[in-house]
Amino acid sequence: MTPTTAHPDIVATRDVSTLISADRVELHGQKVGPITHLSEERARLAALTWQNFDVKRVGATIGAEIHGVDLTKDLPQPVIDEIRQALLAYKVIFFRDQPMTSTQHVSFARRFGELEIHPFIPSNTGQPELVRFEKSFDVKGFENMWHFDVTWRAVPSMGAVLHAVKVPDSGGDTLFADMYAAYEGLSPATRDYIDPLDTEHDFVKSFGRGVLPEQMPAMREKYPLVVHPLVARHPETGRKHLYANPVFTNRVLGVSEDESERLLTELWRESSNVEYQCRFKWENDSVAFWDNRACQHYASSDYWPEIRIMERASIVGSRPTR
């Protein structure tokens, strides 16, 4: 075996599509065998205990169902504080059988911070901070791509609370991917390379298609191109995570166009590893609350001609930093 030039910590076999290091094997860029770097986080999560609710973990390092909490009630602050700690630990938390009204939904989400008003998605709920998604063949979206929400904002969402109003009998699941794990799964050489890089984010590829040409200059002035770190540091946990997505990220700054495309493709492939994911099957009145900094999500669009109706309240975050 001889060392490769691209990654000095990895060696190649005679088959150049295979890369082997001390803790992993890759075939055509896809990890095979046990994903060993997940074990420490699995153990940490397994050791957690909670005073105000019960928890059933969903994925290896991401996702947990919370049982014993009624989100339609005005919860005591210690319960809210512990829900926040569970959110930080599991990256996304789920609740079943929560028949929230729009007012109750907004009231619960507001316990975690100021709420956003989305400039491109009308509310239609009677609550300006609550947007409704009724997705069908005629109402298309970009949900079935991996993404963080609203990274085209200078200050993107901290998180979002999504309530299932009406879901199809099958299909329409939402998947979530752990972006700490995606970053930590990269080789040391790659992490060192990407740590200082920045990316450009934009609303035009997605929401721009719904803006009339005569309105575009005003919207561009209001929401100019923004720059975020390619690797951000979570403001509450202090952990590094990948922070780029194919819906809103245009390019990596400071490198050639070809290198930007190559690098983003590599990172998005790493981010989509199944081992980093959990999958949530919706029922009517289920709720998902995700940390929009620590994880990406993907809503499966496999239920046409049925309709899926969801309502979301998003919580204002802080500007991403490294």
C-alpha positions as CSV (number, residue, x, y, z in Angstrom):
1,M,0.0,0.0,0.0
2,T,1.2,3.5,-0.8
3,P,0.1,6.8,0.8
4,T,-2.3,9.0,-1.2
5,T,-1.5,12.7,-1.8
6,A,-5.0,14.0,-1.1
7,H,-5.3,12.7,2.4
8,P,-2.0,11.9,4.2
9,D,-3.8,10.1,7.0
10,I,-5.4,7.5,4.6
11,V,-3.7,4.9,2.4
12,A,-5.0,3.4,-0.8
13,T,-5.2,-0.3,-1.8
14,R,-4.5,-1.4,-5.3
15,D,-8.1,-0.6,-6.1
16,V,-7.9,3.2,-6.2
17,S,-11.7,3.4,-5.3
18,T,-10.9,2.0,-1.8
19,L,-9.4,4.1,1.0
20,I,-8.4,2.6,4.3
21,S,-7.3,4.3,7.5
22,A,-6.9,3.2,11.1
23,D,-10.6,3.6,11.8
24,R,-12.5,3.3,8.5
25,V,-12.9,1.9,5.1
26,E,-14.4,3.8,2.2
27,L,-15.6,2.5,-1.2
28,H,-16.1,5.2,-3.8
29,G,-16.4,7.7,-0.9
30,Q,-19.0,5.8,1.0
31,K,-18.1,4.5,4.5
32,V,-18.5,0.7,5.0
33,G,-18.2,-1.4,8.1
34,P,-18.8,0.0,11.6
35,I,-18.8,3.8,11.9
36,T,-16.6,3.9,15.0
37,H,-16.6,7.6,15.8
38,L,-20.3,7.4,16.8
39,S,-19.7,5.2,19.8
40,E,-18.7,8.0,22.2
41,E,-21.9,10.0,21.5
42,R,-24.0,6.9,21.7
43,A,-22.7,6.1,25.1
44,R,-23.1,9.7,26.3
45,L,-26.8,9.7,25.2
46,A,-27.4,6.3,26.7
47,A,-26.3,7.6,30.1
48,L,-28.6,10.6,30.2
49,T,-31.5,10.7,32.7
50,W,-34.5,13.1,32.9
51,Q,-36.7,14.2,35.8
52,N,-39.8,15.5,34.0
53,F,-40.4,13.0,31.2
54,D,-39.4,9.7,29.7
55,V,-37.2,9.3,26.6
56,K,-37.0,6.7,23.9
57,R,-34.0,7.2,21.6
58,V,-34.6,6.9,17.8
59,G,-31.2,7.0,16.0
60,A,-27.7,6.2,17.0
61,T,-26.8,9.8,17.9
62,I,-29.8,11.8,16.9
63,G,-33.5,11.8,17.7
64,A,-35.6,10.9,20.8
65,E,-39.3,10.6,21.5
66,I,-40.4,12.5,24.7
67,H,-43.2,10.9,26.7
68,G,-45.1,12.4,29.6
69,V,-45.4,16.0,28.5
70,D,-48.5,17.8,27.4
71,L,-47.6,20.7,25.1
72,T,-51.1,22.1,25.1
73,K,-50.5,23.2,28.8
74,D,-48.6,26.1,30.1
75,L,-45.6,24.1,31.3
76,P,-43.5,25.0,34.3
77,Q,-40.2,26.6,33.6
78,P,-38.2,23.6,34.9
79,V,-39.9,21.4,32.4
80,I,-39.2,23.9,29.6
81,D,-35.5,24.1,30.7
82,E,-35.2,20.3,30.6
83,I,-36.9,20.1,27.2
84,R,-34.2,22.5,25.9
85,Q,-31.5,20.3,27.4
86,A,-33.0,17.3,25.6
87,L,-33.1,19.2,22.4
88,L,-29.4,20.1,22.7
89,A,-28.6,16.5,23.5
90,Y,-30.6,14.6,20.9
91,K,-30.6,17.4,18.2
92,V,-34.3,16.7,17.4
93,I,-37.1,15.6,19.8
94,F,-40.5,14.2,19.0
95,F,-43.9,14.2,20.8
96,R,-47.0,12.2,20.1
97,D,-50.7,12.9,20.6
98,Q,-50.4,16.7,21.0
99,P,-53.7,18.3,19.6
100,M,-52.3,21.8,19.8
101,T,-54.3,24.8,18.6
102,S,-52.4,27.4,16.6
103,T,-52.3,29.6,19.7
104,Q,-50.9,26.8,21.9
105,H,-48.4,26.0,19.2
106,V,-47.0,29.5,19.1
107,S,-47.1,29.8,22.9
108,F,-45.0,26.7,23.3
109,A,-42.5,27.7,20.7
110,R,-42.2,31.2,22.2
111,R,-40.9,29.7,25.5
112,F,-37.6,29.1,23.7
113,G,-37.1,32.5,22.1
114,E,-38.4,35.2,19.8
115,L,-40.3,33.8,16.8
116,E,-39.6,34.4,13.1
117,I,-42.1,35.7,10.5
118,H,-41.3,34.1,7.2
119,P,-41.2,36.6,4.3
120,F,-41.9,34.1,1.5
121,I,-44.4,31.7,3.1
122,P,-47.8,33.2,4.0
123,S,-49.1,32.3,7.4
124,N,-52.8,31.5,6.7
125,T,-53.2,30.4,10.3
126,G,-54.3,33.5,12.2
127,Q,-50.9,33.6,13.8
128,P,-48.3,35.6,11.9
129,E,-45.4,33.5,13.3
130,L,-47.0,30.2,12.3
131,V,-46.8,29.0,8.7
132,R,-48.9,26.2,7.2
133,F,-47.6,23.8,4.6
134,E,-50.2,22.0,2.4
135,K,-48.1,20.1,0.0
136,S,-49.4,18.3,-3.1
137,F,-48.4,18.0,-6.7
138,D,-49.6,21.6,-7.4
139,V,-47.9,23.1,-4.3
140,K,-44.2,22.2,-4.7
141,G,-41.3,22.8,-2.4
142,F,-37.7,22.0,-1.7
143,E,-38.3,20.0,1.4
144,N,-37.1,16.7,-0.1
145,M,-33.5,17.8,-0.2
146,W,-31.2,17.9,2.9
147,H,-31.2,21.4,4.3
148,F,-31.0,23.7,7.3
149,D,-33.9,26.2,7.4
150,V,-33.4,29.8,6.2
151,T,-29.6,29.9,6.1
152,W,-30.1,32.7,3.6
153,R,-30.8,34.9,6.6
154,A,-27.9,36.7,8.3
155,V,-29.4,35.3,11.5
156,P,-30.9,31.8,10.7
157,S,-33.4,29.9,12.9
158,M,-32.2,28.4,16.2
159,G,-34.9,25.7,15.8
160,A,-38.4,24.9,14.7
161,V,-41.5,23.3,16.2
162,L,-43.5,21.4,13.5
163,H,-47.0,20.1,14.2
164,A,-48.7,17.5,12.0
165,V,-52.3,18.7,11.3
166,K,-53.1,16.0,8.8
167,V,-50.8,13.3,7.4
168,P,-51.2,10.6,4.8
169,D,-51.7,7.0,5.8
170,S,-48.2,6.2,4.5
171,G,-45.3,8.2,3.3
172,G,-44.4,11.8,4.2
173,D,-41.8,10.8,6.8
174,T,-39.1,13.4,7.8
175,L,-35.5,12.4,8.2
176,F,-32.9,14.3,10.3
177,A,-29.1,14.1,10.1
178,D,-26.6,14.8,12.8
179,M,-24.1,17.4,11.6
180,Y,-21.7,17.0,14.5
181,A,-21.3,13.4,13.4
182,A,-20.9,14.4,9.8
183,Y,-18.1,16.8,10.7
184,E,-16.4,14.4,13.0
185,G,-16.6,11.6,10.4
186,L,-14.3,13.6,8.0
187,S,-10.6,12.8,8.0
188,P,-8.4,15.1,10.1
189,A,-6.8,16.5,6.9
190,T,-10.2,17.4,5.5
191,R,-11.3,19.0,8.8
192,D,-8.2,21.1,8.9
193,Y,-8.8,22.2,5.3
194,I,-12.4,23.3,5.8
195,D,-12.3,24.8,9.3
196,P,-11.3,28.3,8.1
197,L,-13.5,28.4,5.0
198,D,-16.7,30.4,4.4
199,T,-19.8,29.8,2.2
200,E,-22.2,32.1,0.4
201,H,-26.0,31.6,1.1
202,D,-28.9,32.8,-1.0
203,F,-32.7,32.6,-1.1
204,V,-33.0,32.8,-4.9
205,K,-32.6,29.1,-5.8
206,S,-35.6,28.2,-3.7
207,F,-37.9,31.0,-2.8
208,G,-36.7,33.3,-5.6
209,R,-39.0,31.4,-8.0
210,G,-42.0,32.8,-6.2
211,V,-40.9,36.4,-6.3
212,L,-42.2,38.6,-9.2
213,P,-39.4,40.1,-11.3
214,E,-40.4,43.7,-10.4
215,Q,-40.2,42.7,-6.7
216,M,-36.8,41.0,-6.8
217,P,-34.7,44.2,-6.4
218,A,-36.5,45.0,-3.1
219,M,-36.2,41.5,-1.8
220,R,-32.6,41.3,-2.8
221,E,-31.9,44.5,-0.9
222,K,-33.8,43.2,2.1
223,Y,-32.1,39.7,1.9
224,P,-28.7,40.1,0.3
225,L,-26.2,37.3,-0.1
226,V,-24.9,36.3,3.3
227,V,-21.7,34.5,4.4
228,H,-21.5,31.8,7.0
229,P,-18.7,29.6,8.2
230,L,-18.6,26.2,6.4
231,V,-17.9,24.8,9.8
232,A,-19.7,26.5,12.6
233,R,-19.4,26.2,16.4
234,H,-22.7,25.6,18.2
235,P,-23.3,28.6,20.5
236,E,-24.7,26.4,23.4
237,T,-22.8,23.1,23.2
238,G,-19.5,24.5,21.8
239,R,-19.3,21.6,19.3
240,K,-18.3,22.0,15.7
241,H,-20.7,21.0,13.0
242,L,-21.0,21.3,9.2
243,Y,-23.1,24.2,8.1
244,A,-23.8,24.0,4.3
245,N,-26.7,22.7,2.4
246,P,-27.6,22.2,-1.3
247,V,-30.8,24.3,-1.1
248,F,-29.4,27.6,0.1
249,T,-25.6,27.4,-0.2
250,N,-24.2,28.8,-3.5
251,R,-20.5,28.2,-3.2
252,V,-17.4,28.0,-1.0
253,L,-15.5,31.3,-0.9
254,G,-11.8,31.6,-1.5
255,V,-11.4,28.5,-3.8
256,S,-12.0,27.9,-7.5
257,E,-15.5,27.1,-8.8
258,D,-14.4,23.5,-9.5
259,E,-12.9,23.1,-6.1
260,S,-16.1,24.6,-4.5
261,E,-18.3,22.1,-6.3
262,R,-16.0,19.2,-5.5
263,L,-15.8,20.1,-1.8
264,L,-19.6,20.7,-1.4
265,T,-20.4,17.4,-3.1
266,E,-18.0,15.6,-0.8
267,L,-19.5,17.2,2.3
268,W,-23.1,16.7,1.3
269,R,-22.3,13.0,0.6
270,E,-20.8,12.8,4.1
271,S,-23.8,14.5,5.6
272,S,-26.2,12.0,4.1
273,N,-24.7,8.9,5.6
274,V,-27.6,6.8,6.9
275,E,-25.7,6.1,10.2
276,Y,-26.0,9.8,11.0
277,Q,-29.8,9.8,10.6
278,C,-33.1,9.1,12.2
279,R,-36.4,8.9,10.5
280,F,-39.8,10.0,12.0
281,K,-43.1,8.5,10.9
282,W,-45.7,11.2,11.4
283,E,-49.2,10.6,12.9
284,N,-51.8,13.3,13.3
285,D,-50.9,15.6,16.2
286,S,-47.3,14.5,16.3
287,V,-44.7,17.3,16.9
288,A,-41.0,17.5,16.0
289,F,-38.8,20.1,17.6
290,W,-35.3,20.3,15.9
291,D,-32.1,22.2,16.6
292,N,-31.6,23.9,13.2
293,R,-27.9,24.3,14.0
294,A,-27.0,20.7,14.9
295,C,-29.0,18.9,12.3
296,Q,-30.4,19.0,8.7
297,H,-33.7,17.6,7.7
298,Y,-35.4,16.1,4.7
299,A,-39.1,15.7,4.2
300,S,-40.0,12.8,2.0
301,S,-42.3,13.7,-0.9
302,D,-43.7,10.3,-1.6
303,Y,-47.4,10.6,-0.7
304,W,-49.0,12.1,-3.8
305,P,-51.9,12.3,-4.6
306,E,-52.6,12.6,-0.8
307,I,-52.0,15.9,1.0
308,R,-49.8,16.5,4.0
309,I,-50.7,19.5,6.2
310,M,-48.1,20.8,8.7
311,E,-47.7,24.0,10.8
312,R,-44.4,25.3,11.8
313,A,-43.2,28.0,14.3
314,S,-39.5,28.9,13.9
315,I,-37.3,30.4,16.7
316,V,-34.8,33.2,16.0
317,G,-31.2,32.1,16.5
318,S,-27.9,33.9,16.5
319,R,-25.4,34.6,13.7
320,P,-23.3,31.4,13.0
321,T,-19.6,31.8,14.1
322,R,-16.6,29.5,14.2
